[in-house]
Amino acid sequence: MKKEFRIKKNKEIEKVLNNKTSISNDYFRLFIFKNPETSHFRYAISVGKKIGNAVIRNKEKRRIRTLFLTYSKKNNKNFDFFLIAKPKIKELKYADLEKLFFNYIDKLIVRGEKQ
């Protein structure tokens, strides 16, 4: 994905976290923020050391990036996303992760547009 779709600055991540629009399950926590300053969505991913060694963490980041890439092809609204992976995410098959992710993104977008 292009760099313009990534959130890198700590201030921008804090803005998403302070918005308090989030949804959580055993596998990840997803935050959303409607950003009127951008014309497309942006995302940030956090995968902690509790998930495993560097190889496993990088694998999970690749899987999550692929989900955001698929999302960008379907929908390109101006939301900022921040996903925090939990240790159980490595037990989940990709197809199940994809279903959960898109189900939760749809719920969050409805909440985010109401604000």
C-alpha positions in Angstrom: 0.0 0.0 0.0 1.1 3.6 -0.5 2.5 5.6 2.3 -0.4 8.0 2.1 -2.6 5.3 3.6 -0.5 4.9 6.8 -0.7 6.8 10.0 2.8 7.3 11.3 2.7 10.2 13.7 2.0 9.6 17.3 -0.3 12.6 17.5 -2.5 11.2 14.8 -2.7 7.8 16.5 -3.7 9.5 19.8 -6.4 11.4 18.0 -7.9 8.1 16.9 -7.6 6.6 20.4 -9.1 9.7 22.1 -12.2 9.5 19.8 -13.4 6.5 21.9 -15.2 4.8 19.0 -14.0 1.3 19.1 -15.0 -2.3 19.1 -13.1 -5.3 20.7 -13.1 -9.0 20.7 -10.6 -11.8 21.8 -8.5 -11.2 18.7 -8.1 -7.5 18.2 -9.3 -4.0 19.2 -10.3 -1.6 16.4 -10.5 2.1 16.8 -12.0 4.5 14.2 -12.0 8.3 13.7 -13.8 10.2 10.9 -11.1 12.5 9.6 -12.4 15.4 7.5 -8.9 16.4 6.6 -8.2 13.4 4.3 -10.0 12.2 1.2 -9.2 8.5 1.8 -8.9 6.1 4.7 -5.6 5.6 6.7 -4.6 3.0 9.1 -2.1 2.0 11.8 -1.4 -1.4 13.3 0.1 -2.4 16.7 1.3 -5.9 17.3 2.9 -6.4 20.7 5.6 -8.8 21.9 3.0 -10.9 23.7 2.0 -12.3 20.3 5.3 -14.0 19.6 8.7 -13.5 18.2 9.5 -11.2 15.3 8.6 -13.7 12.6 5.1 -14.3 14.0 4.5 -10.6 14.6 5.5 -9.7 11.0 3.2 -12.5 9.7 0.2 -11.0 11.7 1.0 -7.5 10.4 1.1 -8.8 6.8 -2.3 -10.5 7.3 -3.8 -7.3 8.8 -2.3 -5.1 6.0 -3.9 -7.5 3.5 -7.3 -6.9 5.1 -6.9 -3.2 4.9 -5.8 -3.5 1.2 -9.0 -5.5 0.5 -11.0 -2.8 2.4 -9.4 -0.1 0.3 -10.6 -1.7 -2.9 -14.2 -2.0 -1.6 -14.6 1.3 0.2 -12.5 4.4 0.4 -14.2 6.7 3.0 -12.2 9.2 5.0 -11.7 7.3 8.2 -8.6 6.7 10.3 -8.3 3.2 11.7 -6.0 1.9 14.5 -5.9 -1.9 15.1 -4.3 -3.4 18.2 -3.7 -7.2 17.8 -4.2 -9.4 20.8 -2.3 -12.7 21.4 -5.2 -15.0 20.3 -5.1 -13.5 16.8 -2.4 -16.1 15.8 -4.9 -18.9 16.5 -7.4 -17.6 13.9 -7.4 -18.7 10.3 -7.3 -15.9 7.7 -10.9 -16.5 6.4 -12.3 -16.2 9.9 -10.2 -13.1 10.6 -11.5 -11.6 7.4 -15.1 -12.2 8.3 -14.6 -10.7 11.8 -12.7 -7.7 10.5 -15.2 -6.7 7.8 -18.1 -7.3 10.2 -16.6 -5.0 12.8 -15.5 -2.4 10.3 -19.1 -2.1 9.0 -20.4 -1.7 12.6 -17.8 1.0 13.4 -18.4 3.0 10.3 -22.1 3.2 11.1 -21.2 4.4 14.6 -18.6 6.8 13.3 -20.9 8.4 10.8 -23.5 9.1 13.5 -21.0 11.2 15.4 
